């Protein structure tokens, strides 16, 4: 099963910069998860498709669809729980 964590961000977003080190740590520890970053200023169509209204927004999905969505800075433990729910 494929599990993906997508980070919707913008360069001007302060909380997004706070989220970055948490995601970098997770990416180093979870080699079987696909990590993607979507700059909402550059890829507005993708952001609209996922109904992103606030930043940062993190979306965890697997082959069955979206498992969890987080809005705002999200702690590592919450992300790990959601990744577990997604099948990691």
C-alpha positions in Angstrom: 0.0 0.0 0.0 1.3 3.4 -0.9 1.1 6.1 1.8 1.8 9.7 1.0 2.1 12.8 3.2 1.6 16.0 1.3 2.6 19.4 2.8 0.8 22.4 1.4 2.8 25.5 2.1 3.9 28.9 0.9 7.3 30.6 1.2 5.8 33.5 3.0 4.1 31.3 5.7 5.7 31.5 9.1 4.0 28.4 10.6 5.1 26.5 7.5 8.7 27.2 8.4 8.0 25.8 11.9 6.5 22.7 10.4 9.5 22.0 8.1 11.9 20.5 10.7 9.2 18.1 12.0 8.5 16.9 8.4 12.3 16.5 7.7 12.7 14.3 10.8 9.7 12.2 9.7 11.0 11.8 6.2 14.3 10.5 7.5 12.6 7.9 9.7 9.8 6.8 7.3 11.5 5.6 4.1 8.3 3.8 3.0 6.2 7.0 3.0 6.1 9.3 0.0 6.6 12.9 1.0 5.5 15.7 -1.3 5.5 19.5 -1.0 3.0 21.7 -2.8 3.7 25.4 -3.0 0.1 26.8 -3.1 1.2 29.9 -4.9 2.8 27.9 -7.7 0.2 25.0 -7.8 -3.2 26.6 -7.0 -5.1 24.0 -9.0 -3.7 21.2 -6.7 -4.4 23.2 -3.6 -8.0 23.8 -4.8 -8.5 20.1 -5.6 -7.5 19.3 -1.9 -9.6 22.3 -0.7 -6.7 23.9 1.1 -7.8 27.1 2.8 -5.2 27.6 5.6 -1.4 26.9 5.8 0.2 24.7 6.6 -2.1 21.9 5.6 -0.9 18.3 5.7 -2.8 15.5 4.0 -2.0 11.9 4.6 -3.5 9.5 2.1 -3.2 5.9 1.0 -4.6 3.8 -1.8 -8.1 4.2 -0.4 -8.0 8.0 -0.3 -7.4 10.7 2.4 -6.9 9.2 5.8 -6.2 12.4 7.8 -5.9 16.1 7.2 -4.2 18.5 9.6 -4.4 22.3 9.5 -1.7 24.4 11.3 1.5 23.2 12.8 1.2 19.6 13.7 3.4 17.7 16.1 5.3 14.6 15.2 3.3 12.3 17.4 0.0 13.2 15.8 1.6 12.6 12.4 3.0 9.3 13.4 -0.5 8.2 14.7 -2.1 9.2 11.4 0.7 7.4 9.4 -0.1 4.3 11.5 -3.8 4.6 10.7 -2.9 4.9 7.0 -1.1 1.5 7.1 2.5 2.3 7.8 
